[in-house]
């Protein structure tokens, strides 16, 4: 079962009419990387609880843990968080997860965000301003001026290293690929991060692709509604004594070799063997468990987040991967 942390709400900040930032007291030894998310356990009368993922909008150097949540019309989780989380209330979460985070903060960044997609992007932006030395360009799309989350904070962060371009649908219409290319063209070689509604992310990706940005410099955050609940114990599959694979794992600077039953998913086996492997949804609906195949071959049973280029580079979801060859080597580096 996942490691569960109990957080206490320290403050609730009204960002816009339908968005709240929830600031938690920082527990001991609680660490995260800019751009990661928390998986919160939301109470439910029907199922006991449901799991929902919300990005951290704080940066590690700020000494705070903060998620920002925007209400959606039929969003059970978002409405519960905005209505019920008040100062002093406690809630359970998994440890921070996600791979939408820079390998180094000392780069030039081209950031694309739309609506509540600003949440992880804001974490990266603040961390890069504080810890890096490169330039940062943010293209931020919203419905209108009143819906701009972090408007005041972005004004306060203004400096010669930061350029913020606001796109308001009420004035300029929906952002299209050609328009985004115009903002993007002056910044070749920058590291790009994209988060927002699917049409916006597609337009931004196409803009970067047509301008020749290499795939490895374009990072996209994809979220899907979780169908499973990672807070609940999952029974380990019985070892039927069938075929096995020799598995070599590079994780947290340590390399280990174990025997891997062919019928067992990679993540399930790593956890059973005592590895501290990252994960969140266990359903192939987020990228928290992503790793790279160095050698050998696996089959993914479900994949809702990796694209063809990711897979071509050997990236797989550990929670959905079973072995196909006698030897498999994976790395989390």
Secondary structure, DSSP 8 states (H G I E B T S, - for coil): ---EEEEEEEEEEEEETTEEEEEE---TT----TT-EEEEEEEETTTEEEEEEEEB-S-GGGT-EEEEEE--TT-HHHHHHHHH--TT-EEEEE--B-S-S-S-SSS-EEEEEEGGGHHHHHHHHHHHHHH--S-EEEEEEESSGGG-TTHHHHHHT--TTEEEEEEEHHHH-S--HHHHHHHHTT-TT-EEEEESSHHHHHHHHHHHHHTT--GGGEEE------SS-TTS--------S--EEEEEEEETTEEEEEEEETTS-HHHHHHHTT-----S-SSSSSSTTEEEEEES-EEES--SS--HHHHHTTEEEGGGEEE-SSEEEEE--
